[in-house]
Amino acid sequence: MSIKKLVNKLIVNSTCITYMLGLFFLAIAFPSCALVQKNSKKNNGKVPVEYALTVAAINHPSVDNAYIEVSFNESARFYRIPKNAAPEYLELLSMSEKTNTPVLVKRANEYSDIILRVRKKK
């Protein structure tokens, strides 16, 4: 049997065409899936994060506690800011609570509840 007849027989066979098309589409789709996973950025908990949040309440604890608890409208968690933090941070938080405007809150990482810095949202 000549090579030309063998190729014609393989191409005409519908099962072979189905397998070849499947491999073709798999070869096209696989690199694009690999690129999506490679380029996706995920915070692994080591990068500082900063979010625009609106203060819901500021809870001043007892004298022996070193932190002030702050809750935000956008989050169900309680965050803490040291009592000895910069006074402008506490002023911005209380102003946000009164005027219901967001402020930029920076934390050490995604999983931390300690507030490092508070800034006005531009």
C-alpha positions as CSV (number, residue, x, y, z in Angstrom):
1,M,0.0,0.0,0.0
2,S,1.4,3.4,-0.9
3,I,1.8,6.2,1.5
4,K,-0.8,8.3,-0.4
5,K,-3.5,5.7,-0.1
6,L,-2.7,5.2,3.7
7,V,-3.0,9.0,4.3
8,N,-6.3,9.2,2.4
9,K,-7.6,6.2,4.4
10,L,-6.6,7.7,7.7
11,I,-8.0,11.2,6.9
12,V,-11.3,9.8,5.6
13,N,-11.9,7.6,8.7
14,S,-14.3,9.6,10.9
15,T,-12.9,8.2,14.2
16,C,-9.4,9.3,13.3
17,I,-10.7,12.8,12.3
18,T,-12.5,13.0,15.7
19,Y,-9.3,12.1,17.6
20,M,-7.2,14.5,15.5
21,L,-9.6,17.4,16.1
22,G,-9.7,16.7,19.8
23,L,-5.9,16.7,20.0
24,F,-5.8,19.9,17.9
25,F,-8.1,21.8,20.2
26,L,-6.4,20.5,23.3
27,A,-3.0,21.7,21.9
28,I,-4.5,25.1,21.3
29,A,-6.3,25.4,24.6
30,F,-3.5,24.2,26.9
31,P,-1.0,27.0,26.5
32,S,-3.7,29.6,27.1
33,C,-4.7,27.9,30.4
34,A,-1.1,27.7,31.5
35,L,-0.6,31.5,30.9
36,V,-3.7,32.4,33.0
37,Q,-2.3,30.4,36.0
38,K,1.2,31.8,35.5
39,N,0.2,35.4,35.3
40,S,-2.5,35.5,38.0
41,K,-1.3,37.4,41.0
42,K,-2.3,36.1,44.4
43,N,-1.5,37.8,47.7
44,N,0.3,35.1,49.8
45,G,0.0,37.1,53.0
46,K,3.5,38.8,52.8
47,V,2.5,41.9,50.9
48,P,1.0,44.9,52.7
49,V,-2.6,45.7,51.7
50,E,-4.4,49.0,51.7
51,Y,-8.2,49.3,51.3
52,A,-10.7,52.2,51.3
53,L,-12.9,51.5,54.2
54,T,-15.6,53.5,56.1
55,V,-15.6,53.4,59.9
56,A,-18.7,52.0,61.5
57,A,-17.6,52.2,65.1
58,I,-14.6,52.9,67.3
59,N,-14.5,51.0,70.6
60,H,-12.2,52.5,73.2
61,P,-11.4,49.5,75.5
62,S,-10.3,49.6,79.1
63,V,-7.1,51.3,80.3
64,D,-5.0,48.1,80.4
65,N,-5.6,47.2,76.7
66,A,-3.0,48.5,74.3
67,Y,-5.3,48.6,71.2
68,I,-8.4,50.5,70.1
69,E,-10.9,48.3,68.2
70,V,-12.3,49.7,64.9
71,S,-15.1,48.1,62.8
72,F,-15.8,49.1,59.2
73,N,-18.9,49.0,57.1
74,E,-17.2,46.9,54.4
75,S,-15.9,44.2,56.7
76,A,-17.3,41.9,59.4
77,R,-14.0,41.8,61.2
78,F,-12.7,43.9,64.1
79,Y,-9.4,45.7,63.4
80,R,-7.0,47.1,66.0
81,I,-4.9,50.2,66.1
82,P,-2.4,50.9,68.8
83,K,-3.3,53.5,71.4
84,N,0.0,55.1,70.8
85,A,-0.5,55.5,67.1
86,A,-0.2,58.8,65.4
87,P,-2.9,61.2,66.6
88,E,-3.8,62.1,63.0
89,Y,-4.7,58.4,62.4
90,L,-7.2,58.5,65.2
91,E,-8.6,61.8,64.0
92,L,-9.1,60.5,60.5
93,L,-10.8,57.4,61.8
94,S,-13.2,59.5,64.0
95,M,-13.9,61.9,61.1
96,S,-14.7,58.9,58.9
97,E,-17.1,57.7,61.5
98,K,-18.8,61.1,61.8
99,T,-19.0,61.9,58.1
100,N,-19.4,58.4,56.8
101,T,-16.6,58.9,54.3
102,P,-13.9,56.2,53.4
103,V,-10.3,56.4,54.4
104,L,-7.4,54.3,53.2
105,V,-6.4,51.8,55.8
106,K,-3.0,49.9,55.5
107,R,-2.3,46.6,57.1
108,A,0.8,44.4,57.2
109,N,-0.9,41.7,55.1
110,E,-4.2,40.3,54.1
111,Y,-4.6,38.3,57.3
112,S,-3.5,40.9,59.8
113,D,-6.0,42.8,61.9
114,I,-3.5,45.5,63.0
115,I,-3.8,48.9,61.3
116,L,-0.5,50.3,60.3
117,R,-1.5,53.6,58.6
118,V,-4.6,55.6,57.9
119,R,-4.7,58.2,55.1
120,K,-7.3,60.4,53.4
121,K,-8.8,58.9,50.2
122,K,-7.9,61.2,47.3
